[in-house]
Amino acid sequence: MTDTVLEVSELSKSFRRRPVVDQCSFSLPRGSITALVGSNGAGKTTLMSMIVGLLHADAGEVTVLGHSVDDRGIAPGLSYLAQHKPLFARFSIAEMLRFGRDTNDRWDDAYANRIVEEAGLDQRTKIKRLSPGQRTRIAIALVLGRLPEIVLLDEPLADLDPVARRAVAQLLMSDAADRGTTIVLSSHVLADLVDVADRLLLLRSGRMQLNGNTEDIVNEHYVVRGTTSAPDGEIVGVIGGTSVIRGPRPDSTVLPATLDDVVLAHLSGVE
């Protein structure tokens, strides 16, 4: 039996009568790493804010570790890193880590310090003196130092150079493998997530377009040159003269789709 740790059911949110998240439903098993993908404005941050309990949903329900979530604060057992990565600019790194230790009942000081040390950072340095990428590493240390069961990260890799991006990705994968942490990473840049995630959630205009195991989703699609009819499938999008079709592959002459093909087609295809 699958150990489901996060369940979202028919979740919706509108601002000024404009739907931003529209009847989204999915569930995630323990230890999975999920890419939450969508264009800017697709509703990723709003969805995450409702999941963690920072934003009240208009309709639907969120269940975290068997408990219904309300809008009174971060759900127990869950860590959330917002896109702007809030840290106290006047604190040193050491003071920031001490703050994490003093404000969390569950805290692994050695783990948080190791994440910082592996980044080669001097703990006497003030947060305001750090580069955006270095601040991201400190924020990741605070998030994982709490030893959460579920982690939600909103655009966590955007400020990192390629070397740091790979290091953080490996850190997250190790945390999921070693502790069974369930991780959700949002991004509008697929390359940030393609080598990390084993599950995919794709939002388009606030609605969930794709939801499932990444490999299974890719295998459900194929590509053909030019536009064509698809009697046994659905053309989900045309990219540079190539049609991406969802359905059984008719024969060996058609090309298998890549994850890039699938995501771009669903983001750019017809409503």
N, C-alpha and C positions, 0 to 999 in steps of 0.2 A: 504493500500500500504506500502510495506517495505521501511523503510528509510535507503537506502544504503549509507554508508559514505566512504567506501574504495572499489575500484574496480581495479582489475588487469586483463589485457587482453593480452594473448599470449606473456608473458614476457620471454625474453631469454637473456642469457649472457654466453660468452665463454672466456676462458683464454688460450692463446697459442693453439687456435683451438679446445680446449676440452670443450664441453658444460658443464656448471656448473648449470645453470638454463635453462630449455628447455620447452618453450611454456607453461608457467604456467598461468592459468586463475582461478579467484575466485572473489567473492564479499562478503562483510561483512556488516551486519545490525548494526545500532546504538545500543549500550548497550550490545553487545555480547562479550563473552570472548572466544578466539580461541586459541587452542593448535596447534602450528606449530611443528610437530614431524618429526624426521628423524635421521638416523645414522650420526656420525661425517663425514663431507665432503659431505653431501647430498645436500647442497646448501642453507641452512636456512639463514646463515648470509648474503650471497650474495643477496638473495631475499629481505631480510629486508633492506639492504643498498640501493637497487634500489627503494624500496617503499618510503623510506624517502628522496630520492634525493641526496644521497652521492655517488652514483655509477651510471654511465651512462649505460643504457640497450642497447644491440645490436639491439633488436627488441621488439615491444610491447608497451603497454601504461599503466600508472598508474594514476588513478584519485582519489584524496583525497578531500573529502568534496566538490565535484563538480568541482574541478580544476585539470587540468593536471599537473603532477609533472615533473620537469626537474632535472638536476644534479647541481643546483646552491646552494644547501643547504637544510636544514630541511624544509619540507612543513609547512606552517602556520596551526595552530590548531593541530599539531602532536608533541608528545614527543617521543624521542628514547633513550633507554638505551643500549649502546653497551656492549658486553660481558666483556670487560676489565674494565668497570665502571670508566671512566675517572673522576678523582677529583684532586684538587690541594693539593699535599701532605703537603705543608708548611702552608696551611690555617688551622685555627681552624674550628670546626663545625659551630660556629656562623658566622665566616667570609665566609664560604661556602654558608650558607643560605643567607647572605647579598648579596653575588655575584648573587645568583639566583634572589633575589628581584630586584637588580639594572639592570639586563640584560633582564628582561621580562616585557612587558607591562601588561600582565595578571599574577598576582601573589597573592596567598593567604598566607600571612605570618603566620597567625594563624594555618592554615592547615598544612603547612610544619613543623612548630615548634611542633605541636601536634604529628606528626609522629615520630619526634626525641625523644620527651619526653616519649612517650609510649615505646620506646626502652630502656629507662633508661640511656641515654647517657648525659654526662656533655658537654655542648656546648663549654667549654673552651679547650677541648681536641683537639690536632692536628690530622688532618686526617691521617698522617703517623703513629700515635700511635694506630690506630684502627685495629681491626681484619678484615679479609676479609668480614665476615658476617656483622659487624658493618658498614663497608664502603658501603655495599649493601643497608643498611637501609637509609643512608644519600643520596645515589644516588636515591632511590625510593622517598624520600622526595622532592628532586629537580625536579624529573620528574612530580610528581603529583601536586606539588606546582604551576606549570605553568597553572593549570586548563585546560589541553588539552582535546580535543574531541576524539582523538585517541592516544593510547599509544602502542608502540612496545618495547618489552623487550627481549633481546637476552640472554638466559641462566640466568635469574634473580635469581633463587633459588639455584644455584649450590653451593654457598659458605655458605649457611645457615644451622644451626643445625635444627633438627626436630621441636623444639618449635618455633624458629624464622621463619622457613619455613611456618608453619601454620599461624603465626601472619601476615606475609606479604601476604599470599594467602587470608586471610580474609579481609585485607585492600584493596586489589585489587577488590575482589568481592563486597565490600561495595561501593567502588568508582563507579563501573559499575552500581550498583543498584541505588545509590543515585543521581549520576550526569549523568547517561546514557553514561558513557565513554565506548568507544570500545577498547578492550584490546587484543593484540596478544602476546603470550608468546612462545618463542621457547625453545626446550629442546630435548636432546636425551635420557632423563630419564623420562619415561612415568609416574612413580609414583609421580613426581613433579607436574603433571598437571591434573591427573585423577579426582580429587575432585574439581577442579577449573573451568575447561573449559566446555562450552556447545556446542562448535563447534570444529571440527577437520580438520586440513590440514596435510596430510602426504606426505612428499617428499621422493622419492627414486631415487638416481642417477640423481637429478635435475628435475625430472618429478613429477607432481602432481598425486599421486595414489588414494588418498581419499580426499573428500571435501564435508563437510556438517554437519548437526546436529549430535552430538556424539551418541545420543540414536538411531537415525534412522540408522546410519551406523552399530552400533552393532547389531541391529535387522535384518539387511540384511545378517547376517552371522550365521552359526552354526558349531558345531564341531562333529566329529565322531572318534571313536577309530580306529587307523590303517589307511592305505591308501586305498582308495576306488574310484570307479568312481562316478561322479556327473552328471547324465544325465540332471538334471534341474538346474544345477549351475556350478560354477567354483571353482576348488581347488586352493586357493590362496597361500597356504603354508602348510607345515607339521612340527609340533613342537613336539618333543619327542614322535613320533609315533601317534600323533593326527592330523588329517586333519582338516583344517579350510576352510570351503566352503562358497562362496558367492552365495546366491540364496534363494528361498523360502524353508522353512523347510518342508521336505516331510511328517513327522508325529511326534507324541509326543515322540517317542523313542530316537530321536537324541537330543543332548545337545545344549542349547543356548550358544553362544559365549560370552566371556567377552571382554572388551576393550583391555586388555593385549593380548588375543588371536588374535584379529583382527590386532592390530598394529604389533605384532611380525611376524605374518604370511605374511603380506604385505611387511615387511622389509626384510624377509629372503626367501620369495618365489622365484619362477623362474621369470626371466625377461619376 
